[in-house]
C-alpha cells in the first residue's frame, strides 16, 4: 500500500515550524512512518475512535492526528514538543 498523504491543521503546522532544523528532520521522518502505517507505529486510538490517534514521534514531539481512509490522508491536528 502507498503512503497516506499528510496534511496539517494550522496549529499543527505552527508547532512543526517551531522545531529546530535538527528536530524538524527527525519529526518529518517520524511523520513519514505514520503516513506509511497510520494505525501502527505505536499509535493509540483516542476515545474509542479508530481513526483519531495519538503517537510519539521519537523524543521530538507527540502528535494527535486523524486518519481519513476514504481520501487516503492523515491530518496532523496537534504537535506538542
Number of C-alpha atoms within 10 A of each C-alpha: 5 8 15 21 15 16 15 17 14 12 13 20 15 13 18 20 12 13 17 10 10 9 17 16 13 18 22 13 14 18 21 16 16 22 22 16 16 26 18 13 16 12 19 19 16 14 8 9 10 12 17 22 22 20 21 20 23 12 10 18 20 15 20 20 26 20 21 15 11 6 9 14 17 24 20 23 20 21 25 13 15
